[in-house]
Amino acid sequence: MRTQLLHFLRTKPVFLYLLPVFFVLHGCMENYDYIPLKDAALLTVLYLGSSLIISLFFWLFYRDFTKANLATILIMAFHFFFGSLYDALQKVPGGSFLGKYSFILPAAAVVFVIAFVIIKKRKGQLSRTKFYLNSLLLILITADSFLLLGKIMKKEKPPGDLPAGFSNCDSCQTPDIYFILADEYAGNTELKEILKFDNSTFLNELTQRKFHVLPNSSSNYNYTPFSMASILNMDYLQLQATNRGATDLTYAYKQIKTSHLLQFLQHHKYRLHNFSIFDFEGQPGRRLETFLPARTRLITAQTFLSRAEKNLFFNLVTRLRSKAAIKRQTYVYRKNNENIYKLTWDIASKKTTHPKFVYTHLEMPHYPYYYDKNGVEQPLEKLQEGYQVNQAAYVEYLQYCNKQYLALIDHILQSTPTPPIIVLMGDHGFRHFTTPVDPKYHFNNLTAVLLPSGDYRSFTDSLTSVNLFRVILNSQYRQQLPLLKDSTSYLQD
């Protein structure tokens, strides 16, 4: 048996097909309980098929399957681990140059060409290479299999630990919570003073539904990831710079992923429903969907194609002036809004045994401004880069969005057996100006809160977003969180 195994490892170039298995298995192990088996199997089949096709292509050049598989595994390894390579290059001295695609891609092409030539010139059966790669990947697969098996055999995970400064409240009521984030929804102060539009009709509609509207609320940051990280952590961010640098941006994403609010709610047995553009721990964001199941992004997010689609695709199609590609890219945000809206609508209709926390992040009225106030579509040319400064189109789209938000809120209220908590707010104000305005308008946002108790005495008129859930947890869950001093941080491009 041992002799046969050693012979197999030295003679069969199966390493190419072990690599995708390891990559997907490792992703499943790291994200256990969040990636369904059928989704992982689909991803594995896709990678195995892609590896086989590329290997057949190289066979035409090498006329040898071992060499073809060696060339292919270099490409697949680059694809699988590109994100780690890219992030590592950002951290080394000179990373601003080394971490650019304009350097990485040509450098990778040169390395590939050299490697392909070396493989071509190699003589013999390459037994040692096959043995090493086969053995290494089998060991890695075996190790991850045991780790995954250990997680499967464990009992259900206990509720999350409470963050420091928070207390348990077993006797508190736990109503469903709907956190509806209306991206770039400006407060009425900015709308009236800068955009010359009075949004009082919509605010009165909210008031009639027992919402408390904060008249002078503000966000603490003028960019979405930083604002959301602060809101969900109920704290200010420890940023290294005053711009949207990659290091601080990554830090903000991590703060969102494992925020204090989520930990607190999980401890109190809430089920999280992430219908946002950001990732929670184990729950990927809902944006730019592909034909692959959404949860596989926990595995695929670091691959070359995922990074390239995120960072390069739009610039490429714009330069090539491909109308079909530009149209597809432009309307993907509308499609994502429609998907998130429907997911929220459906979960509100669904009866569950545990309380729900639903984070719905709609890029409405964020640019592109797809509709006018009557729901008439804007032409494609008014949805392109540069038209975000069209204040009239923003105001029209905002009025269309008002109707959508009211319909969603009414559905939630009608579908929820016990009165829920609903928060409808913007993450910052309108920011696209052709001439400078007072920076305070970049932060002026919509904030409206519905509490089952109807007690809003703790909400000040000018409360900033960092304190919003502090007040809600103090009011609803008997916490004693001190309110932080309200301040804003203007981040440069």
Buried (B, 14 or more C-beta within 10 A) or exposed (E): EEEEEEEEBBBBBBBBBBBBBBBBBBBBBBBBEBBEEEBBEBBBEBBBEBBBEBBEEBBEEBEBBBBBBBBBBBBBEBBBBBBEBBBEBBEEEEBEEBBEBEEBEEEBEEEBEEBBEEBEEBEEEBEEBBBBBBBBBBEBBEBBEEBBEEEEEEEEEEEBEBBEEBEEBEEEEBBBBBBBBBBBBBBBBBBBEBBEBEBEEBBEBBEEBBBBBBEBBBBBBBBBBBBBBBBBBBBBBEBEEEEBBEEBBEBBBEBBBBBBBBBBBBBBEBBBBBBBBBBBBBBBBBBBEEEBBBBBBBBBBBBBEBBBEEEEBBEEBBEEEEEEBBEEBBBBBBEBBEBBBEBBBEBBEEEEEEBBBBBBBBBBBBBBBBBBBEEEEBEEEBBEEEBBEBBEBBBBBBBBBBBBBBEBBEBBBEBBEEBBBBBBBBBBBBBBEEEEBEEEBBBBBBBBBBBBEEEBEBBBEEBBBBBBBBBBBBBBBEBEBEBBEBEBBEBEE
